[in-house]
Amino acid sequence: MPIRYTYSDIKRITNNFKEKLGEGGFGTVYKGKLRSGLLVAVKILGNYKATGKEFINEVAASGRIHHVNVVELVGFCFEGPKRALIYEFMPNGSLEKYLFCKEGTEEEMVSLSWETKYEISYKVATGIDYLHRGCDMQILHFDIKPHNILLDKNFNPAISDFGLAKLFATNDSIVTLTAARGTMGYMAPEMFYKNIGGISYKADVYSFGMLLMEMTGQRKNLNPSMDHVSQSHFLSWVYDQFSEGKELEMEDVTEDERKLVKKMIIVALWCIQMKPSERPSMNKVIEMLEGDSENLTVPPKPFLYPLQEDQAESNNSTHFS
């Protein structure tokens, strides 16, 4: 279980907040070191009233989790308005840096191979499957995206940030939310369109599919200034390129790498089917990633919202349980 620390402990661990690692919606992250010598990342939460629920979610969810592909919560601080979360330190930072790196940056020099991307996607899938089926409660993350996938020194991934996570009984197939949760571009359509199906673990499957699309397409799925339009164009572009047998800006790749990419794209396209019933479960996703790409069928073209599907020609649907 995570250890409770005082705020003075937090100041000592971070050497008085000397090295800032980054900043997010809920707070600032600093590098730290425990007495044992273990390097940690310390998230200092901002407005304690606004982040109260996120803090409780994170401690409640993370305290139950023990999986190599989920970031370990080492400790926390809850002292009046002062709140902090202490995680194992992941030296290579977020996956996002390596997918959308700027020219001339350190990340651009460390380009991830297709094999590494495949390994990352496979390990993230096992981590999500563990959250859905491996604990005494069903943990739905609701914010799977490249920014929340952290990489250790060997580029092994771990899922982080459980601020939006919800815990449910393991036998709950449909869950109730008071409001949509997640990040635009990765949120499942059923968060907005109730007539296509209830909210369930399939929402995380959708987010994972979008993550895979970005890993293979090598560009962001959503331009924030253009909303659904750019996202729809991105999905159509990937699907059309793939169905027409074109390569997705791939140069100097081996035949084995081509097969890996093909497999990742087919799995991604299944995961982002609009209706939850047409998406696979995460354990099925793992099976598909383990199998041969030649044995996988290409799904119908994915749509973002019901009107898109109504305007398109009807296709035969495949349903997963």
Secondary structure, DSSP 8 states (H G I E B T S, - for coil): --EEE-HHHHHHHTTTTT-EEEEETTEEEEEEE-TTS-EEEEEEESSTTTTHHHHHHHHHHHTT---TTB--EEEEEEETTEEEEEEE--TT-BHHHHHS--TTSHHHHS---HHHHHHHHHHHHHHHHHHHHSSSSEEE-S--SGGGEEE-TT--EEE---TT-EEE-TT-SSB--SS--S-TTTS-GGGT-GGG--BSTHHHHHHHHHHHHHHHH-S-S--TTTTHHHHHHHHHHHHHHHHTT--SS--S--HHHHHHHHHHHHHHHHHT-SSGGGS--HHHHHHHHHS-GGG--------SSHHHHHHS---------
